[in-house]
Amino acid sequence: MDSPKKKELMLGNKAVARGLYEAGVCFISSYPGTPSTEITEEAAKYDEIYCEWAPNEKVAMEAAFGASLAGRRAFCAQKHVGLNVAADPLYTMSYTGVNAGLVVAVADDAGMHSSQNEQDSRHHAIAAKLPMLEPADSAEALAFTKKAFEISEQFDTPVLIKMCTRVAHSQSLVETGERTVPLKEYEKNIAKYVMMPGNAIKRHPIVEQRTRDLIALAETGDLNRVEMGDTSLGIITHSTSYQYVKEVFGDKASVLKLGMTNPLPEKLIRDFAAKVDRLVVVEELDPIIENHVKSLGIACEGKNLFPLEGEFSQNLIAAKLGQSVPAGRSLDEAIPPRPPVMCAGCPHRGMFYTLKQNKCTVLGDIGCYTLGAAAPLATVDSTLCMGASIGAVHGFNKMLNEASESKTVAVIGDSTFMHSGMTGLANVAYNQSNSTVIILDNSITGMTGHQQNPTTGYNIKGDPAGKIDLEALCRAMGFNRVRVADPYNLKECDTVLKEELSAAEPSVIISRRPCALLKYVKHKPALKVDTDKCVGCQSCMRIGCPAISIKNGKAAVDTTLCVGCGVCSQLCHFDALGSGAKEA
Ligand SMILES: Cc1ncc(C[n+]2csc(CCOP(=O)(O)OP(=O)(O)O)c2C)c(N)n1
């Protein structure tokens, strides 16, 4: 694509993509999730690499496995919770090993900038007995990605690369290189790839020996390195914490930087510990390195000083290790809080308003529509993980609503429905709870920045692709009642919802209107307030649109935000909001 040797400032995620290109990767299948999404988006810009969005992380992982089996270097990426979804194939891929190199990136979100929990993916590496590399900047993101493919083929194993928000989304200098494409032949090998008990039993000792071999690599390879400075303090650290430690201490402390965090070395740690007076482990989230050090019988500090929650910073490390903290305001003070809200013109808003008016209990899911939980709509009662809304509504309605008219519904986005909603819907159809499932079809994966999905009709490059027909799919699953409603039309939403809630069988409502931020969506002119008609009753404020406020006792529309969807005007009893209304 571009000339090979070049120095460039690169986002960590873009550097991983560059590493994939240079490593000769031929196949990438991923599911979006912050902060991992840009890896695949950037890789898709290389014509030499086949890239796709899979419906979910498990499918992506399995597709990458298939490509590796076929003899082509393969990759998939996901956020930390995505690795839970893909854990099933991953844990057994540890046993089969690979044919061509297979690398899996996982991006953790300490601080929960955009996640429902804060889990530490190193646990997966330990449990699946897989090597994990953790770059600390963009240069390492590129280098470790290439190295991961070498390790994968040398040790016959999938290799995990763990990113975190700060490494994924920070820029630093990288030097690019050339692309070489090592290809392998597919060879049938039932004993290696068919994991039924008789074969799997024989693979397990191979996995254990591989871990011992990888520990030898951890002791001597260049992934882990010692930077000796003042020996009164020795710090073992990794990933972004390494950058903070270096910024605070420079060479006023000695550092053991771990680039491979599973498996961990033993001798390297013993030797380092013996050279320093005080040993401290600095790691975000769980005390994994610390517990390993302690299991070697070496005294160290760690979580007695540092929190188990949230992201670290230079200031935190300085404060906890007795260094002076630079004066100035902290980030929280410097940046005014801006709670997330649905955008002006968001098509989800009309359906949530309808659900609120109908006093529904709403079991929610993950996407932009999770913001239906925010005031003033406050119309989401639970959110767990992708797909959980439909699973949960079934259980809820079986227990509480079976005898009466069910007012408990599930809401789920189009991408999330494809990801893991379909199996929940199969359960509703099969075990027949009288549930209404509302698919909020905004024709895109909105939350993570507009990725295509199997319902949109386009692929990752924006070219036409297969398109799943949601209505036909639901009918094929056995639903007789499948309705479509326009969420910009409150009356229509109300009628359809009331009819489906009172029906004596399970039903699906597809609330369909493309995301207002999609480039192809044509907006109407911003609404205007007729201040003679407006009585300041604030009915229009009940939908929580950021484009409406009250000024001098009357409604005011921010014309830079309003897309003219007209939902607010349907709430106005005085005909004061409209495109033709007199401007204030
Ligand atoms: C297992 C898992 N994978 C990925 C994510 C990241 N993520 C959150 S919501 C979402 C999809 C949202 O799209 P959609 O369901 O279409 O709703 P929209 O945001 O468009 O309203 C994704 C990919 C996640 N939270 N969990």
The ligand as an SDF file (V2000), in Angstrom:
LIG
                    3D

 26 27  0  0  0  0  0  0  0  0999 V2000
  -19.3330   -8.7400   24.0620 C   0  0  0  0  0  0  0  0  0  0  0  0
  -19.3070   -7.3050   23.6450 C   0  0  0  0  0  0  0  0  0  0  0  0
  -18.8050   -6.9900   22.4330 N   0  0  0  0  0  0  0  0  0  0  0  0
  -18.7720   -5.7030   22.0260 C   0  0  0  0  0  0  0  0  0  0  0  0
  -19.2320   -4.7140   22.8490 C   0  0  0  0  0  0  0  0  0  0  0  0
  -19.1830   -3.2710   22.3700 C   0  0  0  0  0  0  0  0  0  0  0  0
  -20.5160   -2.8440   21.9750 N   0  0  0  0  0  0  0  0  0  0  0  0
  -21.3690   -2.2900   22.8310 C   0  0  0  0  0  0  0  0  0  0  0  0
  -22.8670   -2.0610   22.1820 S   0  0  0  0  0  0  0  0  0  0  0  0
  -22.4110   -2.6340   20.6950 C   0  0  0  0  0  0  0  0  0  0  0  0
  -23.3600   -2.7270   19.5310 C   0  0  0  0  0  0  0  0  0  0  0  0
  -24.3360   -1.6330   19.4610 C   0  0  0  0  0  0  0  0  0  0  0  0
  -25.0000   -1.6680   18.2270 O   0  0  0  0  0  0  0  0  0  0  0  0
  -26.5490   -1.8640   18.1270 P   0  0  0  0  0  0  0  0  0  0  0  0
  -27.0020   -3.0430   18.9060 O   0  0  0  0  0  0  0  0  0  0  0  0
  -26.9000   -1.8790   16.6900 O   0  0  0  0  0  0  0  0  0  0  0  0
  -27.1430   -0.5760   18.8520 O   0  0  0  0  0  0  0  0  0  0  0  0
  -26.8860    0.9800   18.5660 P   0  0  0  0  0  0  0  0  0  0  0  0
  -25.6980    1.4020   19.3420 O   0  0  0  0  0  0  0  0  0  0  0  0
  -26.7430    1.1570   17.0860 O   0  0  0  0  0  0  0  0  0  0  0  0
  -28.1220    1.6480   19.0860 O   0  0  0  0  0  0  0  0  0  0  0  0
  -21.0870   -3.0180   20.7340 C   0  0  0  0  0  0  0  0  0  0  0  0
  -20.3770   -3.5270   19.5710 C   0  0  0  0  0  0  0  0  0  0  0  0
  -19.7310   -5.0970   24.1110 C   0  0  0  0  0  0  0  0  0  0  0  0
  -20.1860   -4.2050   24.9900 N   0  0  0  0  0  0  0  0  0  0  0  0
  -19.7590   -6.3780   24.4700 N   0  0  0  0  0  0  0  0  0  0  0  0
  1  2  1  0
  2  3  1  0
  2 26  2  0
  3  4  2  0
  4  5  1  0
  5  6  1  0
  5 24  2  0
  6  7  1  0
  7  8  2  0
  7 22  1  0
  8  9  1  0
  9 10  1  0
 10 11  1  0
 10 22  2  0
 11 12  1  0
 12 13  1  0
 13 14  1  0
 14 15  2  0
 14 16  1  0
 14 17  1  0
 17 18  1  0
 18 19  2  0
 18 20  1  0
 18 21  1  0
 22 23  1  0
 24 25  1  0
 24 26  1  0
M  CHG  1   7   1
M  END
$$$$
